Amino acid sequence: MSSSPGTARQITVHRYGSPGRGPKAYLQTGLHADELPGLVVMQHLLALLDQAAAAGRITGDIILVPYANPIGLSQYLFGKHAGRYEFDSLGNFNRLYPDLAAPIGDALSDRLGPDAGANVALIRAEANRLLAAINPRSEVDHLRLELMRLSVDADYALDLHCDDEAVMHLYLGTALWPGAADLAAELQAQAVLTAEVSGGEPFDEAVGGIWWQLAKRFPKAAIPAACLSATVELRGDRDVSDDLASADAAALFRFLGRRGLIDADPGPLPKALCAATPLDGTDIIECPHGGVLLFKQAAGATVAAGDLVAEILNPATGARTPLVSRASGILFARAGHALARPGLPAAKVAGPVPLPHRTGRLLTQ
């Protein structure tokens, strides 16, 4: 892929097993290129998969992309890495993935019936056909298309990210819970956030959302949630270490074994740390004005509605503005720097009940 003469970019793809042999899993990391924990996790997971492959224990089709965004990896401004937004379009690298559900439904409206296996094969074939017909214009469009082509027919698609300061948490389609409870338990997630449509067309919904959108459109057809797609938030952006990465890689390896892609005993499933909560029950506590952000609660703390989470200090007057939670639940993520600006998401609290103000786009930009 290239947008200018004399330059080229590439992604590295590792493949284990054979296409069509057992279930397919696709894992990528670094789509937000300044979120680095997953890059280390992938190296530890590759080592485990190399050992399994050498022993002939790969029983599925596994694809790993150890850095999914070479564009973002190259973006520096004033000595700072900026890997979340593309400099050219200013767009978020994890937004605006193609929505294939509508054109697939239009093409197959008279062909989907009571046979779930036949429907899955038809839908995947049509998804691949649609992607093959797309002619990308920009460098970032090319990147999105390549990642979709690698993953759209997967049974499992995991997109590894991280937040600023956070505990382990997942984003899932509502239709995937409680089916994905083993993934959450293996990773010891402390929050699982579910939505049918989160807004913004992120990667995981572009791959997995096809299935629940078509099931909703064609209720008389047997259309399963054939792709467990998830955004896995590997804690915070400073949580980069071999110790954490090796533990996370081992958890992902056990998940793949539990789901039949590796001939390995995953052992007993760890006790889950949380139940799923609706994404529209998550209070994203924004800063109303600028100043210095002073937290009163750590990531991982349990808070109640009305609890003080942080204060914004006005350095000119000394006045402090309280920031309180409107949800009761775990504070699973918070801002990673102390300079507050209007609209900055200071903290996120996962509550069990939808909040009246949480409508429309549910993800932060």
C-alpha positions as CSV (number, residue, x, y, z in Angstrom):
1,M,0.0,0.0,0.0
2,S,1.3,3.5,-0.8
3,S,-0.1,7.0,-1.2
4,S,3.0,8.6,-2.6
5,P,5.8,7.7,-5.1
6,G,8.8,6.0,-3.7
7,T,7.1,4.7,-0.5
8,A,5.4,1.4,0.4
9,R,4.0,-0.2,3.5
10,Q,3.2,-3.7,4.4
11,I,1.7,-5.8,7.2
12,T,3.1,-9.1,8.4
13,V,0.8,-12.0,8.6
14,H,1.5,-15.3,10.4
15,R,-0.5,-18.3,9.5
16,Y,-0.9,-21.6,11.3
17,G,-2.9,-24.6,10.2
18,S,-4.7,-24.8,6.9
19,P,-7.7,-22.9,5.5
20,G,-10.9,-24.9,5.8
21,R,-9.4,-27.2,8.4
22,G,-11.4,-26.7,11.6
23,P,-12.5,-23.3,12.9
24,K,-10.7,-20.1,11.9
25,A,-9.3,-17.5,14.4
26,Y,-8.0,-14.1,13.4
27,L,-6.1,-11.9,15.9
28,Q,-4.6,-8.5,15.3
29,T,-3.0,-5.8,17.4
30,G,-1.8,-2.2,17.0
31,L,-4.7,-0.9,14.9
32,H,-4.3,2.1,17.2
33,A,-0.6,2.1,16.6
34,D,0.3,3.9,19.9
35,E,-1.3,1.1,21.9
36,L,1.7,-1.2,22.4
37,P,0.8,-3.9,25.0
38,G,-0.6,-6.1,22.3
39,L,2.6,-6.0,20.2
40,V,4.4,-7.8,23.1
41,V,1.5,-10.2,23.7
42,M,1.6,-11.2,20.0
43,Q,5.3,-12.2,20.3
44,H,4.6,-14.4,23.3
45,L,1.6,-16.0,21.5
46,L,3.6,-16.6,18.4
47,A,6.2,-18.5,20.4
48,L,3.4,-20.7,21.9
49,L,1.9,-21.3,18.5
50,D,5.3,-22.1,17.0
51,Q,5.7,-24.8,19.6
52,A,2.2,-26.2,19.0
53,A,2.8,-26.2,15.3
54,A,6.1,-28.0,15.7
55,A,4.3,-30.7,17.7
56,G,1.5,-31.0,15.1
57,R,-1.1,-29.7,17.5
58,I,-2.7,-27.0,15.4
59,T,-6.2,-28.2,14.6
60,G,-7.7,-25.1,13.1
61,D,-6.8,-22.1,10.9
62,I,-5.1,-19.3,12.9
63,I,-4.0,-15.9,11.5
64,L,-2.0,-13.4,13.6
65,V,-1.2,-9.9,12.5
66,P,1.4,-8.6,15.0
67,Y,1.1,-5.0,13.9
68,A,-2.0,-4.0,12.0
69,N,-1.2,-0.4,11.3
70,P,2.1,0.5,9.7
71,I,0.7,3.9,8.8
72,G,0.1,4.8,12.4
73,L,3.4,3.4,13.5
74,S,5.2,6.0,11.4
75,Q,3.2,9.0,12.6
76,Y,5.2,11.4,14.8
77,L,4.5,15.1,15.4
78,F,6.7,17.3,17.5
79,G,8.6,14.3,18.8
80,K,5.4,12.5,20.0
81,H,3.9,9.3,18.5
82,A,0.3,9.8,17.3
83,G,-1.1,6.4,16.3
84,R,-4.9,6.7,16.9
85,Y,-5.8,9.1,14.1
86,E,-4.6,9.2,10.5
87,F,-2.9,12.5,9.8
88,D,-4.3,12.7,6.2
89,S,-8.0,12.3,6.9
90,L,-7.9,13.0,10.7
91,G,-10.0,9.8,11.1
92,N,-9.8,7.2,13.8
93,F,-8.0,4.1,12.5
94,N,-10.6,2.0,14.2
95,R,-13.7,3.6,12.7
96,L,-15.5,3.6,9.3
97,Y,-15.0,-0.1,8.4
98,P,-17.3,-1.2,5.6
99,D,-20.8,-2.3,6.6
100,L,-21.4,-5.5,4.6
101,A,-24.6,-6.6,6.2
102,A,-27.0,-4.5,4.0
103,P,-25.5,-5.5,0.7
104,I,-25.2,-9.2,1.7
105,G,-28.8,-9.2,2.8
106,D,-29.8,-7.6,-0.5
107,A,-27.9,-10.2,-2.5
108,L,-29.1,-13.2,-0.5
109,S,-32.6,-12.2,0.4
110,D,-34.3,-15.1,-1.4
111,R,-31.6,-17.7,-0.6
112,L,-31.4,-17.8,3.2
113,G,-33.4,-20.6,4.8
114,P,-33.6,-23.0,7.7
115,D,-30.1,-24.6,7.2
116,A,-27.7,-22.6,9.4
117,G,-24.6,-24.2,8.0
118,A,-25.7,-23.4,4.4
119,N,-26.5,-19.8,5.4
120,V,-23.1,-19.3,7.0
121,A,-21.4,-20.6,3.8
122,L,-23.5,-18.3,1.6
123,I,-22.9,-15.2,3.8
124,R,-19.2,-15.7,4.0
125,A,-18.9,-16.3,0.3
126,E,-20.9,-13.1,-0.4
127,A,-18.8,-11.1,2.1
128,N,-15.6,-12.2,0.4
129,R,-17.1,-11.4,-3.1
130,L,-18.0,-7.9,-1.9
131,L,-14.6,-7.2,-0.4
132,A,-12.9,-8.5,-3.6
133,A,-14.9,-6.0,-5.6
134,I,-13.9,-2.9,-3.6
135,N,-11.2,-0.7,-5.1
136,P,-9.6,1.3,-2.3
137,R,-8.7,4.9,-3.0
138,S,-6.6,6.0,0.0
139,E,-3.8,4.3,2.0
140,V,-6.0,3.9,5.0
141,D,-8.8,2.5,2.9
142,H,-6.4,-0.1,1.6
143,L,-5.4,-1.0,5.1
144,R,-9.0,-1.4,6.3
145,L,-9.8,-3.6,3.3
146,E,-6.8,-5.9,3.7
147,L,-7.6,-6.4,7.4
148,M,-11.3,-7.2,6.5
149,R,-10.2,-9.6,3.8
150,L,-8.1,-11.5,6.3
151,S,-10.8,-11.7,8.9
152,V,-14.3,-11.6,7.5
153,D,-14.8,-15.4,7.3
154,A,-13.3,-16.1,10.7
155,D,-15.1,-17.9,13.5
156,Y,-13.2,-15.8,16.0
157,A,-11.8,-12.3,15.5
158,L,-10.0,-10.6,18.3
159,D,-8.7,-7.0,18.0
160,L,-6.2,-6.2,20.8
161,H,-6.1,-2.6,22.1
162,C,-5.5,-0.8,25.4
163,D,-6.9,2.3,27.1
164,D,-5.0,5.1,28.9
165,E,-5.0,3.8,32.4
166,A,-7.3,0.8,32.7
167,V,-8.0,-2.7,33.9
168,M,-8.6,-5.6,31.4
169,H,-11.9,-5.2,29.7
170,L,-13.8,-6.3,26.5
171,Y,-16.2,-4.8,24.0
172,L,-18.7,-7.3,22.5
173,G,-21.8,-7.4,20.4
174,T,-24.8,-8.1,22.6
175,A,-25.6,-11.3,20.7
176,L,-22.2,-12.7,21.7
177,W,-23.0,-12.8,25.4
178,P,-22.9,-15.2,27.3
179,G,-21.3,-17.2,24.5
180,A,-18.0,-15.3,25.0
181,A,-17.9,-15.7,28.8
182,D,-15.0,-18.1,28.5
183,L,-12.9,-15.5,26.7
184,A,-13.7,-12.9,29.5
185,A,-12.9,-15.5,32.2
186,E,-9.6,-16.6,30.6
187,L,-8.4,-13.0,30.3
188,Q,-9.7,-12.1,33.8
189,A,-11.6,-9.2,32.4
190,Q,-13.0,-6.8,35.0
191,A,-15.6,-5.3,32.6
192,V,-17.4,-6.6,29.6
193,L,-19.3,-4.0,27.6
194,T,-22.0,-5.0,25.1
195,A,-23.9,-3.2,22.4
196,E,-25.7,-4.2,19.2
197,V,-24.4,-1.0,17.5
198,S,-21.8,1.1,19.3
199,G,-21.5,3.7,16.6
200,G,-18.5,4.6,14.5
201,E,-18.2,1.3,12.6
202,P,-15.2,-0.2,14.5
203,F,-13.4,-3.2,13.2
204,D,-14.9,-5.8,15.5
205,E,-18.5,-4.8,14.6
206,A,-17.7,-4.7,10.9
207,V,-16.6,-8.4,11.1
208,G,-19.0,-9.8,13.7
209,G,-22.0,-7.5,13.3
210,I,-22.8,-8.9,9.9
211,W,-24.3,-11.9,11.7
212,W,-26.7,-10.3,14.2
213,Q,-27.7,-7.6,11.7
214,L,-28.7,-10.3,9.2
215,A,-30.4,-12.4,11.9
216,K,-32.5,-9.4,12.8
217,R,-33.4,-8.6,9.2
218,F,-34.3,-12.3,8.4
219,P,-35.9,-13.7,11.6
220,K,-37.2,-16.7,9.8
221,A,-33.8,-17.8,8.5
222,A,-31.4,-19.8,10.7
223,I,-28.5,-17.3,11.0
224,P,-26.2,-17.9,14.0
225,A,-23.7,-15.5,15.5
226,A,-21.0,-17.2,13.5
227,C,-18.1,-14.9,14.4
228,L,-17.2,-14.2,18.0
229,S,-15.6,-10.8,17.4
230,A,-14.3,-8.7,20.3
231,T,-12.2,-5.7,21.1
232,V,-9.8,-6.8,23.9
233,E,-8.5,-3.9,26.0
234,L,-5.2,-5.0,27.5
235,R,-5.3,-2.6,30.5
236,G,-3.5,0.7,30.0
237,D,-0.9,2.0,27.6
238,R,1.9,1.8,30.2
239,D,1.2,-1.9,30.9
240,V,3.9,-3.1,28.6
241,S,5.9,-5.9,30.1
242,D,6.9,-9.5,29.4
243,D,5.3,-10.7,32.6
244,L,1.8,-9.3,31.7
245,A,2.2,-10.2,28.0
246,S,3.2,-13.8,28.7
247,A,0.2,-14.2,31.0
248,D,-2.2,-12.7,28.4
249,A,-0.7,-14.8,25.6
250,A,-1.2,-17.9,27.7
251,A,-4.8,-17.0,28.3
252,L,-5.4,-16.5,24.6
253,F,-3.7,-19.8,23.8
254,R,-5.9,-21.5,26.3
255,F,-9.0,-19.9,24.7
256,L,-7.9,-21.1,21.3
257,G,-7.5,-24.6,22.7
258,R,-10.8,-24.5,24.4
259,R,-12.4,-23.5,21.1
260,G,-10.9,-26.4,19.2
261,L,-8.1,-24.6,17.2
262,I,-5.2,-26.2,19.2
263,D,-5.0,-29.8,20.5
264,A,-4.1,-28.8,24.0
265,D,-5.7,-29.2,27.4
266,P,-6.7,-25.7,28.6
267,G,-7.3,-26.8,32.1
268,P,-10.2,-25.6,34.2
269,L,-11.8,-22.3,33.2
270,P,-10.8,-19.5,35.7
271,K,-13.6,-17.9,37.7
272,A,-15.1,-15.0,36.0
273,L,-14.5,-11.6,37.6
274,C,-17.5,-9.8,36.1
275,A,-20.8,-10.1,34.3
276,A,-21.5,-8.2,31.1
277,T,-23.0,-4.7,31.3
278,P,-24.6,-2.7,28.5
279,L,-22.4,-0.1,26.8
280,D,-25.1,2.5,27.1
281,G,-24.9,1.9,30.9
282,T,-21.3,3.0,30.9
283,D,-20.9,6.6,32.1
284,I,-18.1,8.4,30.2
285,I,-17.4,11.2,32.6
286,E,-16.2,14.2,30.5
287,C,-14.3,17.3,31.7
288,P,-16.5,20.4,31.4
289,H,-13.5,22.8,31.1
290,G,-9.7,22.9,31.2
291,G,-7.4,22.6,34.2
292,V,-5.5,20.0,36.1
293,L,-7.1,16.6,36.6
294,L,-6.8,15.2,40.1
295,F,-8.2,11.7,40.4
296,K,-9.8,10.4,43.6
297,Q,-10.5,6.9,42.4
298,A,-8.1,4.4,40.8
299,A,-8.7,2.2,37.8
300,G,-10.4,-0.9,39.1
301,A,-12.2,0.9,41.9
302,T,-15.9,0.2,42.5
303,V,-17.9,3.4,42.7
304,A,-21.6,4.3,43.3
305,A,-23.6,6.8,41.4
306,G,-22.9,10.2,43.0
307,D,-19.4,9.3,44.1
308,L,-16.5,11.7,43.5
309,V,-14.2,10.3,40.8
310,A,-11.9,13.3,40.2
311,E,-11.6,17.1,40.5
312,I,-10.5,19.7,38.0
313,L,-8.2,22.3,39.5
314,N,-8.3,25.8,38.0
315,P,-4.6,26.8,38.3
316,A,-5.6,30.5,38.0
317,T,-8.1,30.6,40.9
318,G,-7.5,27.4,42.8
319,A,-11.2,26.5,42.4
320,R,-12.0,22.8,42.0
321,T,-14.8,21.3,39.9
322,P,-16.0,17.9,41.1
323,L,-16.5,15.1,38.6
324,V,-19.0,12.5,39.8
325,S,-20.2,9.2,38.4
326,R,-23.7,8.8,37.2
327,A,-23.3,5.0,37.2
328,S,-22.7,2.4,39.9
329,G,-20.0,-0.1,38.9
330,I,-16.4,-0.5,38.2
331,L,-14.2,2.4,37.1
332,F,-12.5,0.5,34.3
333,A,-10.6,3.2,32.6
334,R,-9.4,6.8,33.2
335,A,-7.4,9.5,31.3
336,G,-3.7,8.9,31.2
337,H,-2.6,12.5,31.6
338,A,-3.4,15.3,34.0
339,L,-4.2,18.2,31.7
340,A,-8.0,18.5,31.4
341,R,-9.6,20.0,28.3
342,P,-13.3,20.5,27.6
343,G,-14.8,17.2,26.5
344,L,-11.9,15.0,27.6
345,P,-13.1,11.6,28.8
346,A,-11.8,11.6,32.4
347,A,-13.1,8.2,33.4
348,K,-15.4,5.4,32.4
349,V,-17.6,3.5,34.8
350,A,-19.4,0.3,33.7
351,G,-22.9,0.4,35.1
352,P,-25.6,-2.3,34.8
353,V,-28.5,0.0,33.8
354,P,-28.7,2.1,30.6
355,L,-28.2,5.8,31.2
356,P,-30.6,8.3,29.7
357,H,-27.8,10.5,28.3
358,R,-26.0,7.5,26.6
359,T,-27.6,7.5,23.1
360,G,-26.2,7.6,19.6
361,R,-22.5,7.0,19.3
362,L,-21.5,5.1,22.4
363,L,-17.7,5.0,21.8
364,T,-15.3,7.8,22.4
365,Q,-13.6,9.1,19.3
